[in-house]
Amino acid sequence: MSNLDQIAKLSGFSKATVSRVLNRSPHVSQATRESILKIMEELDYVPNGNAISLSRGQTMQIGMVTEGINEVMLPFLNSFVETASQHGYQTIIYTSGGDPAKELQAFEDMRRKRVDALVISTCVNDQALLGSYCKYGPIVSWQRMQLPEIQSVAMNQYDGYMLGLEHVIGRGYTRIANAWGRPTSMNTSGRIQAYQDAARKYHLEVNPKWSQTGIHSIRQGEELVRGLLLSPGEHPNAILCANDMVAAGILSEARRLKVKVPEELAIVGFDNTELAHTLGITSIDNPIAAQAQNALYLILGKLGGAEPGQQELEFQLVQRATT
């Protein structure tokens, strides 16, 4: 007698009903579900995950692809994992360390049906190559993509960066430096465009030496502001940053250099993390957790489930002591 036969016999329900309970079907009454689960517990029955996946046609696993895990992506990761779990899905994290071959393992796993879908946090392979895997399952990106095949939940960071620019300009700062992130990122392109548009609109003094790409960390923020403030000639009086970690490094080094913040130097971070709150850094609130939820909702819709509506999101400026 099979396990299902035994559970059905002891519970008094059909094998089909037992199977619906195993598959978490909503078409079973709570009383019936509890009765069958009690029998399973008494028998110490553990469902065969592979068999359940075969019966559903899904693994109930979603892969998340990223170069690495850092403070910036943690809110996205945590929110996605929690929301996926609430809908019965496990999340497998694939970290590439910047290795294209290692990153492709996630996409190969979806091709082999080891995961049902993928969400991209950051990627290093050619986007066209990644797009070719869409025929094997849903792919949704947090990173802004140029491919129509891969939907993105990323917000246009032009809008958020412009909030920061207009904030410091409105407070009288006109010599603005920029600590931008990855030079190849569409987010960085949007921020550069926002700065160029603001410079034209408000007739800002533009010094190419005041703006750099590839600035991501606290230490890089420290090095950047040291170079800017100790160099000969006129110095910037405001810096907009790729993220709050860079802003924290700039704030720390400015204090070591006895530069008054915000009187002599205004600092604006990005993402509005706990670090910005703790250090009193003005920052652009980027609703990362909600973007992760939107990513999961898109995937659910593509997997044939009921897709909860996408949340309408916008950036907000949170003013603190650094401006």
Residue frames as qw, qx, qy, qz and C-alpha x, y, z in Angstrom:
[[0.000, 0.889, 0.457, 0.000, 0.00, 0.00, 0.00],
 [0.407, 0.482, -0.027, 0.776, 1.41, 3.40, -0.99],
 [0.189, -0.172, -0.447, 0.857, 1.74, 6.27, 1.46],
 [0.320, -0.047, -0.158, -0.933, -1.13, 8.09, -0.25],
 [0.604, -0.243, -0.680, -0.337, -3.32, 4.99, -0.06],
 [0.478, -0.262, -0.696, 0.467, -2.56, 4.64, 3.64],
 [0.011, -0.121, -0.252, 0.960, -3.28, 8.29, 4.39],
 [0.451, -0.119, -0.391, -0.793, -6.52, 8.13, 2.38],
 [0.599, -0.269, -0.749, -0.090, -7.65, 4.96, 4.18],
 [0.390, -0.281, -0.609, 0.631, -6.90, 6.30, 7.68],
 [0.051, 0.148, 0.120, -0.980, -8.39, 9.75, 7.01],
 [0.379, 0.515, 0.727, -0.250, -11.47, 8.51, 5.20],
 [0.343, 0.774, -0.056, -0.529, -10.88, 10.77, 2.20],
 [0.868, 0.475, 0.119, 0.087, -9.99, 9.96, -1.39],
 [0.711, -0.130, 0.191, 0.664, -6.44, 9.94, -2.76],
 [0.285, 0.637, 0.294, 0.653, -7.41, 12.93, -4.90],
 [0.346, -0.902, -0.128, -0.224, -8.31, 14.93, -1.79],
 [0.753, -0.515, 0.115, 0.393, -5.08, 13.90, -0.08],
 [0.617, 0.231, 0.280, 0.698, -3.19, 14.98, -3.19],
 [0.047, 0.829, 0.234, 0.505, -4.91, 18.38, -3.16],
 [0.563, -0.824, -0.002, 0.061, -3.80, 18.89, 0.44],
 [0.767, -0.220, 0.228, 0.558, -0.22, 17.97, -0.49],
 [0.426, 0.384, 0.340, 0.745, -0.34, 20.49, -3.34],
 [0.099, -0.351, -0.329, 0.871, -1.82, 23.20, -1.10],
 [0.035, -0.420, -0.638, -0.645, -4.90, 23.47, -3.24],
 [0.217, -0.072, 0.298, -0.927, -7.41, 26.06, -2.05],
 [0.657, -0.097, -0.396, -0.634, -10.23, 23.70, -3.04],
 [0.572, -0.177, -0.774, 0.205, -10.18, 21.81, 0.25],
 [0.453, -0.804, -0.173, -0.345, -12.07, 22.80, 3.39],
 [0.030, -0.688, 0.565, -0.455, -10.05, 23.77, 6.44],
 [0.772, -0.322, 0.419, -0.353, -11.53, 20.92, 8.49],
 [0.963, 0.268, 0.015, 0.021, -10.60, 18.35, 5.82],
 [0.465, 0.702, -0.408, 0.352, -7.11, 19.81, 5.47],
 [0.302, -0.623, 0.562, -0.453, -6.48, 19.67, 9.22],
 [0.915, -0.130, 0.293, -0.244, -7.75, 16.07, 9.44],
 [0.891, 0.409, -0.105, 0.165, -5.45, 14.88, 6.65],
 [0.255, 0.732, -0.457, 0.436, -2.45, 16.84, 7.98],
 [0.600, -0.530, 0.463, -0.381, -2.98, 15.25, 11.39],
 [0.984, 0.067, 0.166, -0.023, -2.80, 11.75, 9.85],
 [0.657, 0.632, -0.255, 0.322, 0.37, 12.74, 7.98],
 [0.117, -0.731, 0.499, -0.451, 1.93, 13.95, 11.20],
 [0.818, -0.331, 0.386, -0.267, 1.03, 10.74, 13.02],
 [0.951, 0.247, 0.127, 0.136, 2.62, 8.71, 10.20],
 [0.397, -0.658, 0.336, 0.544, 5.64, 11.06, 10.10],
 [0.675, 0.509, 0.460, 0.272, 4.96, 11.39, 6.39],
 [0.167, -0.626, 0.240, 0.723, 7.33, 13.63, 4.42],
 [0.693, 0.663, 0.199, -0.203, 6.12, 14.48, 0.90],
 [0.699, 0.009, 0.408, 0.587, 8.47, 13.70, -1.98],
 [0.041, 0.722, -0.028, -0.690, 9.41, 17.13, -3.30],
 [0.050, -0.254, 0.712, 0.652, 10.39, 15.83, -6.74],
 [0.091, 0.393, 0.900, 0.166, 7.10, 14.00, -7.16],
 [0.070, 0.772, 0.452, -0.441, 5.12, 17.09, -6.15],
 [0.016, -0.591, 0.316, 0.742, 7.10, 19.21, -8.60],
 [0.075, 0.004, 0.855, 0.512, 6.35, 16.76, -11.40],
 [0.079, 0.585, 0.805, -0.048, 2.64, 16.75, -10.60],
 [0.029, 0.820, 0.237, -0.521, 2.55, 20.56, -10.58],
 [0.636, 0.619, 0.206, 0.411, 4.83, 21.05, -13.53],
 [0.048, 0.883, -0.212, 0.415, 6.81, 23.51, -11.37],
 [0.617, 0.090, -0.593, 0.509, 9.72, 23.27, -8.95],
 [0.403, -0.869, -0.281, -0.064, 8.30, 26.08, -6.78],
 [0.614, -0.462, 0.072, 0.637, 11.80, 27.58, -6.85],
 [0.355, 0.922, 0.081, 0.128, 12.87, 30.96, -8.25],
 [0.746, -0.045, -0.036, 0.664, 16.48, 31.91, -8.88],
 [0.034, -0.989, -0.026, 0.140, 17.93, 35.32, -8.07],
 [0.783, 0.299, 0.044, 0.544, 21.00, 36.32, -10.10],
 [0.152, -0.986, 0.068, 0.000, 23.50, 38.85, -8.74],
 [0.514, 0.623, -0.475, 0.350, 27.21, 39.63, -8.90],
 [0.392, 0.030, -0.714, 0.580, 27.38, 39.61, -5.12],
 [0.394, -0.748, -0.531, -0.062, 25.44, 40.44, -1.99],
 [0.315, 0.152, -0.264, 0.899, 26.00, 43.89, -0.53],
 [0.019, 0.379, 0.559, -0.738, 24.18, 46.44, 1.61],
 [0.297, 0.232, -0.226, -0.898, 22.49, 48.03, -1.41],
 [0.507, -0.005, -0.696, -0.509, 20.80, 44.86, -2.65],
 [0.084, -0.066, -0.909, 0.403, 19.91, 43.37, 0.76],
 [0.415, 0.265, 0.391, -0.778, 16.52, 45.15, 0.99],
 [0.624, 0.311, -0.416, -0.584, 15.62, 43.81, -2.47],
 [0.400, 0.162, -0.902, 0.009, 16.80, 40.30, -1.65],
 [0.069, 0.087, 0.807, -0.580, 15.07, 40.15, 1.73],
 [0.512, 0.291, 0.188, -0.786, 11.80, 41.49, 0.40],
 [0.607, 0.289, -0.569, -0.473, 11.78, 39.14, -2.59],
 [0.288, 0.101, -0.938, 0.163, 12.58, 36.05, -0.51],
 [0.207, 0.170, 0.685, -0.678, 9.89, 36.88, 2.04],
 [0.576, 0.335, 0.003, -0.746, 7.22, 37.67, -0.56],
 [0.537, 0.266, -0.736, -0.317, 8.06, 34.55, -2.59],
 [0.111, 0.022, -0.931, 0.346, 7.82, 32.42, 0.55],
 [0.402, 0.230, 0.449, -0.764, 4.36, 33.82, 1.27],
 [0.706, 0.386, -0.179, -0.566, 3.31, 32.48, -2.14],
 [0.955, -0.062, 0.281, -0.077, 4.89, 29.05, -1.61],
 [0.744, 0.599, -0.188, 0.230, 8.15, 29.61, -3.51],
 [0.715, -0.520, 0.115, 0.453, 11.73, 29.15, -2.38],
 [0.328, 0.924, -0.191, -0.037, 14.47, 31.48, -3.62],
 [0.877, -0.094, 0.129, 0.452, 17.87, 30.21, -4.76],
 [0.024, -0.945, 0.175, 0.276, 20.62, 32.86, -4.82],
 [0.846, 0.288, 0.141, 0.427, 23.17, 32.67, -7.66],
 [0.180, -0.911, 0.180, 0.323, 26.24, 34.88, -7.12],
 [0.816, 0.542, 0.004, 0.200, 28.58, 35.24, -10.08],
 [0.587, -0.583, 0.154, 0.541, 31.39, 37.32, -8.60],
 [0.207, 0.776, -0.266, -0.533, 31.49, 39.00, -12.01],
 [0.248, -0.225, 0.876, 0.348, 32.22, 35.71, -13.83],
 [0.564, 0.225, -0.268, -0.748, 29.97, 35.45, -16.94],
 [0.496, 0.079, -0.848, -0.167, 30.26, 31.63, -17.07],
 [0.103, -0.145, -0.829, 0.530, 29.26, 31.32, -13.44],
 [0.368, 0.241, 0.210, -0.873, 26.30, 33.64, -14.00],
 [0.545, 0.171, -0.556, -0.604, 25.06, 31.54, -16.92],
 [0.153, -0.022, -0.972, 0.180, 24.66, 28.56, -14.59],
 [0.307, 0.307, 0.548, -0.715, 21.46, 30.14, -13.28],
 [0.552, 0.414, -0.199, -0.696, 20.05, 30.44, -16.79],
 [0.400, 0.217, -0.868, -0.197, 21.09, 26.89, -17.61],
 [0.073, 0.119, 0.880, -0.454, 19.30, 25.71, -14.45],
 [0.504, 0.387, 0.272, -0.722, 16.11, 27.32, -15.70],
 [0.528, 0.384, -0.572, -0.496, 16.58, 25.69, -19.11],
 [0.344, 0.094, -0.933, 0.052, 16.88, 22.34, -17.31],
 [0.586, -0.521, -0.391, -0.482, 13.76, 23.09, -15.23],
 [0.541, -0.145, -0.626, 0.543, 15.64, 23.25, -11.93],
 [0.009, 0.384, 0.372, -0.845, 14.05, 26.63, -11.26],
 [0.337, 0.669, 0.662, 0.000, 10.79, 28.02, -12.61],
 [0.225, 0.930, 0.154, 0.244, 11.90, 31.61, -13.17],
 [0.626, -0.051, -0.164, 0.761, 14.74, 34.06, -12.63],
 [0.063, -0.986, -0.155, 0.000, 14.97, 37.55, -11.22],
 [0.665, 0.328, -0.114, 0.660, 18.10, 39.54, -12.10],
 [0.368, -0.842, -0.146, 0.366, 19.59, 41.90, -9.55],
 [0.082, 0.813, -0.419, -0.395, 22.75, 42.62, -11.54],
 [0.923, 0.222, 0.292, 0.115, 24.19, 40.78, -14.53],
 [0.273, -0.662, 0.466, 0.519, 27.49, 40.73, -16.41],
 [0.494, 0.160, 0.754, 0.403, 26.64, 38.75, -19.57],
 [0.080, -0.016, -0.430, -0.899, 25.47, 40.32, -22.80],
 [0.477, 0.188, 0.440, -0.737, 21.79, 41.12, -22.43],
 [0.667, 0.310, -0.394, -0.551, 20.89, 39.58, -25.79],
 [0.384, 0.178, -0.903, 0.072, 22.36, 36.26, -24.63],
 [0.136, 0.096, 0.772, -0.614, 20.32, 36.36, -21.42],
 [0.552, 0.271, 0.067, -0.786, 17.21, 37.28, -23.37],
 [0.522, 0.229, -0.728, -0.382, 17.56, 34.09, -25.42],
 [0.144, -0.031, -0.940, 0.308, 16.68, 32.12, -22.28],
 [0.426, 0.045, 0.255, -0.867, 13.21, 33.70, -21.98],
 [0.687, 0.057, -0.517, -0.507, 11.73, 30.77, -23.92],
 [0.507, -0.009, -0.834, 0.217, 12.56, 28.52, -20.96],
 [0.380, -0.608, -0.627, 0.306, 10.79, 30.57, -18.29],
 [0.038, -0.963, -0.192, -0.184, 10.00, 34.05, -16.99],
 [0.598, -0.036, -0.184, 0.780, 12.90, 36.45, -16.42],
 [0.122, -0.948, -0.237, -0.175, 12.33, 39.71, -14.58],
 [0.605, 0.216, -0.234, 0.729, 15.04, 42.25, -13.80],
 [0.322, -0.838, -0.246, 0.367, 15.66, 44.82, -11.10],
 [0.357, -0.349, 0.358, 0.789, 18.51, 46.10, -13.27],
 [0.486, 0.676, 0.062, -0.551, 17.26, 48.32, -16.08],
 [0.590, 0.015, 0.719, 0.367, 17.37, 46.40, -19.34],
 [0.227, 0.442, -0.336, -0.800, 17.27, 47.40, -23.00],
 [0.104, -0.037, -0.936, -0.334, 15.59, 44.14, -24.02],
 [0.581, -0.168, -0.086, -0.791, 11.81, 44.07, -24.41],
 [0.722, -0.074, -0.677, -0.121, 11.86, 40.32, -23.64],
 [0.502, -0.211, -0.643, 0.539, 12.99, 40.92, -20.07],
 [0.250, -0.841, -0.286, -0.385, 10.63, 43.08, -18.06],
 [0.410, 0.154, -0.471, 0.766, 12.22, 45.35, -15.47],
 [0.372, -0.787, -0.491, 0.025, 10.79, 46.67, -12.22],
 [0.484, -0.178, -0.116, 0.849, 13.56, 49.27, -11.94],
 [0.077, 0.915, 0.321, -0.231, 12.52, 52.87, -11.58],
 [0.538, 0.667, 0.040, 0.514, 14.03, 55.58, -13.77],
 [0.599, -0.493, -0.252, 0.579, 16.72, 57.00, -11.53],
 [0.216, 0.402, 0.188, 0.870, 16.79, 60.18, -13.58],
 [0.379, -0.720, -0.334, -0.477, 13.74, 61.20, -11.54],
 [0.729, -0.602, -0.236, 0.223, 15.26, 60.42, -8.16],
 [0.616, -0.074, 0.006, 0.785, 18.57, 62.09, -8.96],
 [0.071, 0.550, 0.251, 0.793, 16.81, 65.19, -10.22],
 [0.536, -0.768, -0.319, -0.143, 15.05, 65.44, -6.85],
 [0.715, -0.453, -0.081, 0.527, 18.45, 65.60, -5.16],
 [0.436, 0.213, 0.204, 0.850, 19.85, 68.09, -7.64],
 [0.130, -0.681, -0.313, -0.649, 16.91, 70.48, -7.36],
 [0.638, -0.702, -0.298, 0.106, 17.04, 70.18, -3.58],
 [0.626, -0.356, -0.008, 0.694, 20.67, 71.35, -3.28],
 [0.256, 0.354, 0.308, 0.845, 20.26, 73.97, -6.01],
 [0.308, -0.762, -0.403, -0.404, 17.22, 75.33, -4.21],
 [0.643, -0.710, -0.149, 0.244, 19.34, 75.67, -1.08],
 [0.030, 0.967, -0.210, -0.138, 21.96, 77.72, -2.90],
 [0.600, -0.392, 0.608, 0.342, 24.58, 75.11, -3.82],
 [0.628, 0.717, -0.057, -0.299, 25.76, 75.51, -7.40],
 [0.239, 0.624, -0.742, -0.064, 29.18, 73.82, -7.51],
 [0.886, -0.127, 0.265, -0.360, 27.94, 70.24, -7.61],
 [0.064, 0.446, -0.883, -0.133, 30.12, 67.13, -7.70],
 [0.884, 0.033, -0.093, -0.458, 28.84, 63.67, -8.59],
 [0.231, -0.368, 0.900, -0.045, 29.90, 60.25, -7.29],
 [0.787, 0.206, -0.198, -0.547, 28.25, 57.95, -9.83],
 [0.805, -0.214, 0.545, -0.098, 28.16, 54.15, -9.84],
 [0.671, 0.025, 0.644, 0.367, 28.88, 51.62, -12.59],
 [0.053, 0.459, -0.321, -0.827, 29.75, 53.46, -15.81],
 [0.127, -0.027, -0.835, -0.535, 27.89, 50.92, -18.00],
 [0.062, 0.431, 0.837, -0.331, 24.68, 50.99, -15.94],
 [0.009, -0.607, -0.522, -0.599, 21.50, 52.54, -17.33],
 [0.420, -0.804, -0.376, 0.192, 20.93, 53.93, -13.82],
 [0.467, -0.444, 0.105, 0.758, 24.21, 55.83, -14.07],
 [0.224, 0.279, 0.515, 0.779, 23.26, 57.05, -17.55],
 [0.195, -0.774, -0.541, -0.265, 19.99, 58.39, -16.17],
 [0.472, -0.751, -0.188, 0.423, 21.74, 60.21, -13.35],
 [0.429, -0.171, 0.296, 0.836, 24.31, 61.73, -15.71],
 [0.074, 0.510, 0.567, 0.643, 21.51, 62.94, -17.96],
 [0.328, -0.836, -0.439, 0.033, 19.72, 64.49, -14.98],
 [0.487, -0.581, 0.014, 0.652, 22.88, 66.37, -14.00],
 [0.319, 0.076, 0.451, 0.830, 23.47, 67.60, -17.54],
 [0.077, -0.681, -0.579, -0.442, 19.86, 68.80, -17.81],
 [0.418, -0.821, -0.308, 0.239, 20.04, 70.54, -14.44],
 [0.499, -0.340, 0.158, 0.781, 23.37, 72.17, -15.34],
 [0.168, 0.320, 0.494, 0.791, 21.82, 73.66, -18.48],
 [0.243, -0.749, -0.555, -0.267, 18.60, 74.70, -16.81],
 [0.473, -0.849, -0.168, 0.165, 20.21, 76.36, -13.78],
 [0.396, 0.829, -0.260, 0.297, 23.46, 77.51, -15.46],
 [0.796, -0.577, 0.141, 0.117, 25.64, 75.52, -13.07],
 [0.067, 0.777, -0.617, -0.103, 29.41, 75.66, -13.08],
 [0.994, 0.078, 0.026, -0.065, 30.53, 72.35, -14.58],
 [0.041, -0.730, 0.681, 0.029, 33.98, 71.00, -13.80],
 [0.836, 0.180, -0.481, -0.193, 34.69, 67.54, -15.29],
 [0.342, 0.311, -0.770, 0.440, 37.06, 66.78, -12.41],
 [0.396, -0.209, 0.483, -0.753, 34.16, 67.00, -9.95],
 [0.864, 0.084, 0.105, -0.486, 32.32, 63.98, -11.35],
 [0.049, 0.412, -0.905, -0.093, 33.49, 60.37, -11.33],
 [0.868, -0.038, -0.260, -0.422, 32.00, 56.96, -12.09],
 [0.741, 0.117, -0.633, 0.193, 32.76, 53.64, -10.42],
 [0.055, -0.347, 0.566, -0.745, 32.25, 54.99, -6.90],
 [0.654, -0.301, -0.614, -0.324, 30.37, 52.42, -4.78],
 [0.708, -0.326, -0.554, 0.291, 31.83, 52.05, -1.28],
 [0.423, -0.888, -0.105, 0.143, 32.53, 53.98, 1.92],
 [0.631, -0.400, 0.274, 0.605, 36.28, 53.86, 1.26],
 [0.417, 0.377, 0.467, 0.682, 35.85, 55.13, -2.30],
 [0.106, -0.908, -0.334, -0.230, 33.72, 57.98, -0.97],
 [0.543, -0.750, 0.058, 0.373, 36.49, 58.92, 1.45],
 [0.586, -0.116, 0.407, 0.691, 39.11, 58.88, -1.30],
 [0.270, 0.650, 0.493, 0.511, 36.93, 60.87, -3.68],
 [0.186, -0.954, -0.208, -0.110, 36.20, 63.74, -1.32],
 [0.612, -0.589, 0.176, 0.498, 39.81, 63.87, -0.12],
 [0.520, 0.135, 0.459, 0.708, 40.94, 64.33, -3.70],
 [0.102, 0.776, 0.446, 0.434, 38.30, 66.96, -4.41],
 [0.344, -0.926, -0.153, -0.021, 38.83, 69.04, -1.29],
 [0.610, -0.591, 0.245, 0.467, 42.62, 68.89, -1.19],
 [0.613, 0.366, 0.396, 0.577, 43.17, 69.66, -4.88],
 [0.178, -0.274, 0.008, 0.945, 44.18, 73.20, -5.90],
 [0.150, -0.217, -0.497, -0.827, 41.55, 75.57, -7.24],
 [0.539, -0.187, 0.123, -0.812, 37.87, 75.94, -6.51],
 [0.046, -0.004, 0.985, -0.164, 36.13, 73.08, -4.72],
 [0.368, -0.424, -0.660, -0.499, 32.57, 71.77, -5.05],
 [0.234, -0.233, 0.493, -0.805, 30.13, 72.75, -2.32],
 [0.798, 0.009, 0.307, -0.518, 27.73, 69.82, -2.81],
 [0.093, 0.291, -0.922, -0.237, 28.13, 66.13, -3.68],
 [0.841, 0.041, 0.062, -0.535, 25.42, 63.75, -4.87],
 [0.237, -0.428, 0.872, -0.015, 26.24, 60.08, -4.33],
 [0.450, 0.081, -0.799, -0.391, 25.57, 56.72, -5.93],
 [0.664, -0.421, -0.611, -0.096, 24.32, 55.34, -2.63],
 [0.493, -0.839, 0.018, -0.231, 24.29, 55.99, 1.11],
 [0.871, -0.285, 0.043, 0.398, 27.56, 54.11, 1.70],
 [0.522, 0.406, 0.087, 0.745, 29.44, 56.54, -0.54],
 [0.181, -0.810, -0.095, -0.550, 27.70, 59.43, 1.24],
 [0.764, -0.642, -0.037, 0.050, 28.78, 58.01, 4.62],
 [0.787, -0.032, 0.062, 0.613, 32.40, 57.84, 3.47],
 [0.257, 0.605, 0.123, 0.743, 32.27, 61.44, 2.19],
 [0.448, -0.815, -0.100, -0.353, 30.72, 62.66, 5.44],
 [0.847, -0.460, -0.021, 0.267, 33.32, 60.84, 7.55],
 [0.672, 0.125, 0.094, 0.724, 36.29, 62.18, 5.56],
 [0.048, 0.749, 0.156, 0.642, 34.86, 65.71, 5.42],
 [0.598, -0.789, -0.059, -0.127, 34.72, 65.75, 9.20],
 [0.828, -0.263, 0.065, 0.490, 38.33, 64.54, 9.43],
 [0.474, 0.342, 0.184, 0.790, 39.31, 67.38, 7.10],
 [0.121, -0.457, -0.395, 0.788, 37.43, 69.87, 9.35],
 [0.110, -0.175, -0.488, -0.848, 35.04, 70.75, 6.53],
 [0.341, 0.169, 0.540, -0.751, 31.70, 71.95, 7.85],
 [0.153, -0.240, -0.846, -0.451, 28.68, 69.96, 6.66],
 [0.586, 0.556, 0.508, 0.299, 26.37, 71.32, 5.30],
 [0.030, -0.906, -0.030, 0.421, 27.70, 74.90, 5.53],
 [0.034, -0.665, 0.571, 0.480, 30.74, 74.24, 3.31],
 [0.197, 0.181, -0.887, -0.377, 29.72, 70.94, 1.76],
 [0.750, 0.033, 0.227, -0.621, 26.24, 69.48, 1.26],
 [0.013, -0.214, 0.966, 0.148, 25.93, 65.69, 0.86],
 [0.765, 0.112, 0.071, -0.630, 23.05, 63.72, -0.65],
 [0.298, -0.190, 0.933, 0.063, 22.92, 59.94, -0.58],
 [0.602, 0.119, -0.446, -0.652, 20.66, 57.55, -2.44],
 [0.513, -0.114, -0.846, -0.085, 18.36, 54.69, -1.29],
 [0.474, -0.539, 0.171, -0.675, 17.50, 56.10, 2.18],
 [0.727, -0.044, -0.673, 0.128, 18.95, 53.14, 4.06],
 [0.669, -0.687, -0.258, 0.122, 19.32, 52.71, 7.83],
 [0.644, -0.078, -0.033, 0.761, 22.86, 54.06, 7.42],
 [0.091, 0.485, 0.197, 0.847, 21.51, 57.39, 6.16],
 [0.527, -0.720, -0.313, -0.325, 19.02, 57.52, 9.01],
 [0.778, -0.459, -0.213, 0.372, 21.69, 56.75, 11.62],
 [0.544, -0.094, 0.054, 0.832, 24.22, 59.29, 10.32],
 [0.101, 0.768, 0.295, -0.559, 21.67, 61.99, 9.49],
 [0.225, -0.174, 0.582, 0.762, 22.39, 61.97, 5.75],
 [0.553, 0.480, 0.068, -0.678, 19.91, 63.53, 3.35],
 [0.262, -0.111, 0.906, 0.313, 18.96, 60.78, 0.92],
 [0.542, 0.120, -0.384, -0.738, 16.63, 59.87, -1.93],
 [0.620, -0.038, 0.694, -0.364, 14.15, 57.26, -0.75],
 [0.413, 0.280, -0.725, -0.474, 14.22, 54.44, -3.30],
 [0.784, -0.153, 0.313, -0.514, 11.37, 51.96, -2.57],
 [0.214, 0.421, -0.866, -0.164, 13.55, 48.90, -3.11],
 [0.293, 0.040, 0.906, -0.303, 11.46, 46.44, -1.09],
 [0.590, 0.506, 0.347, -0.525, 8.34, 47.33, -3.07],
 [0.453, 0.599, -0.517, -0.411, 10.23, 46.88, -6.36],
 [0.010, -0.237, 0.971, -0.028, 11.13, 43.35, -5.22],
 [0.460, 0.305, 0.711, -0.436, 7.46, 42.63, -4.52],
 [0.568, 0.622, -0.064, -0.535, 6.56, 43.90, -7.99],
 [0.234, 0.482, -0.805, -0.254, 9.18, 41.55, -9.47],
 [0.203, 0.019, 0.961, -0.189, 7.62, 38.56, -7.74],
 [0.520, 0.485, 0.442, -0.547, 4.13, 39.62, -8.83],
 [0.474, 0.601, -0.413, -0.493, 5.26, 39.79, -12.47],
 [0.109, 0.297, -0.945, -0.082, 6.73, 36.30, -12.21],
 [0.375, 0.203, 0.810, -0.402, 3.57, 34.90, -10.63],
 [0.579, 0.570, 0.110, -0.573, 1.52, 36.25, -13.52],
 [0.418, 0.558, -0.632, -0.340, 3.88, 34.68, -16.07],
 [0.019, -0.173, 0.979, -0.110, 3.77, 31.32, -14.26],
 [0.360, -0.304, -0.754, -0.459, 0.03, 31.23, -14.68],
 [0.264, -0.442, -0.715, 0.473, -1.00, 32.27, -11.21],
 [0.037, -0.918, -0.379, -0.109, -3.10, 35.22, -10.10],
 [0.496, 0.235, -0.127, 0.826, -0.85, 38.28, -10.40],
 [0.219, -0.759, -0.404, 0.461, -1.41, 40.88, -7.68],
 [0.330, 0.914, 0.158, 0.176, -1.54, 44.39, -9.12],
 [0.614, 0.234, -0.160, 0.736, 1.72, 46.27, -9.60],
 [0.322, -0.762, -0.317, 0.463, 2.34, 48.97, -7.01],
 [0.338, 0.847, 0.072, 0.404, 2.75, 52.54, -8.28],
 [0.702, -0.451, -0.126, 0.536, 6.06, 53.74, -6.87],
 [0.287, 0.883, -0.018, 0.372, 7.92, 57.07, -6.74],
 [0.578, 0.108, -0.386, 0.711, 11.10, 58.53, -5.30],
 [0.334, -0.908, -0.223, -0.123, 10.98, 60.82, -2.27],
 [0.383, 0.529, -0.413, 0.635, 13.63, 63.14, -0.87],
 [0.676, -0.644, -0.340, 0.110, 14.28, 62.76, 2.86],
 [0.214, 0.775, -0.261, 0.534, 16.07, 65.81, 4.19],
 [0.778, -0.503, -0.251, 0.279, 18.43, 65.42, 7.14],
 [0.408, -0.826, 0.046, 0.386, 21.45, 67.22, 8.59],
 [0.598, -0.169, 0.432, 0.654, 23.77, 67.08, 5.56],
 [0.233, 0.442, 0.449, 0.741, 21.86, 69.64, 3.46]]
